[in-house]
Amino acid sequence: MKIEQYQIDQHNDSLLSRHNRQLLFTNEQLGEQGIHAQEVINELAAFQVAIPSWALGTGGTRFGRFSGGGEPRSLEEKVEDVGLLHALNRSSGSISLHIPWDIPEQANSIISLASSLNLKFDAVNSNTFQDQKNQEQSYKFGSLSHVDPKVRKQAVEHNIEVIKYGKDLGSKALSIWLSDGSCFPGQSSFVKSFQYTLESLQEIYAALPDDWKVFVEYKAYEPNFYSTVIQDWGSSLLFCQKLGPKADVLVDLGHHLPNANIEQIVATLMMEGRLAGFHFNDSKYGDDDLTVGSIRPYMLFLIFVELVDGMKRAGKGSDGYAWMIDASHNVKDPLEDLLQSVEAILLAYAQALIVDRKKLEQARNENDVVLAQQILQNAFRTDVRPLVRESMRMNGGSIDPIGLFRNLNVRSELMNERGKLTVATGL
Ligand SMILES: [Mn+2]
């Protein structure tokens, strides 16, 4: 299924007068504060969030999975699904592949399909947290950190193979999330695990093309419940510093211990120039992988306040970082959920862009705690939805992506095309 431009335009026309009234009000409101709404809209229009190939099917938990029907059966259909999202919001212009769940057998035809939908290939993700069929060595007790050099070698070679797939597609980064660790005290040596991992990562680093990066993602716990080799941003940064300038830290919002101050982590990584980018999701308890902004939108906003600051300091645009959604949802239509997540990201970005930074700086210098809080919350409590809608409309997308998705009966069309019992690969 493909969404045609005239369908988007027709739907927008029906909503346009209401949208214009709301936009005018927001523009005036911001204008009174000396903010040019159009500049904010332009920044929003330039912001692109990658969609991972594993988020297009209904997610599950270890207790079960309830597939929704019409899920993509192949990599081609996954690319088509991201094409639908991008047609609607014009902010999801790339796809991030997971190897081996989505191996591009014929790179050229996948590339031409993607470019016909205005999509690019984002970072490629390796997987040494599961054993694959016919795999010689098992990752049960680790991969890059394993005590047996044969297992480490196999895991290193897998990562190098993933780089090769990425090269064929025009990706520019390898993303590594290492689940290695231990479940019980005494099971492994912290120091040896670190050193083996470093040696393995160094071999992978040496295989990176010149214009590539490697993203080192951390996670506090799960699947290991006593220790994780790359458990936090400090460990990740330490690996990156030892590896070299092509290695940067990837922050996944769900990978922290409860109540961690993620915005402070972001500020520190950006200060050091070592933030690779983000995996967005939201959570209530652990790595819940819920829709972005569904539980803690204020935290997301505070993170974006630091991101905007960091980008300004570095003189970089939003295209200088890798933004991706990393979520898996059990009860929603995955495409609608992704539309909600992208919208939540853009809303937080818009709110962060309208923070009065001069006043904030002054309030900080005068230790005016009340005013500092008020400045942030004024921005957070401004209704920026008209700005986000306008940024999508400006790029040719829909003012109301989920409304149009439902209007066009996209899911039932996909079920007609693909069948009701299809299950996408992934978790
Ligand atoms: Mn992640």
Boltz pocket constraint, residues with backbone or C-beta under 6 A from the ligand:
constraints:
  - pocket:
      binder: B
      contacts: [[A, 177], [A, 217], [A, 252], [A, 279], [A, 326]]
      max_distance: 6.0
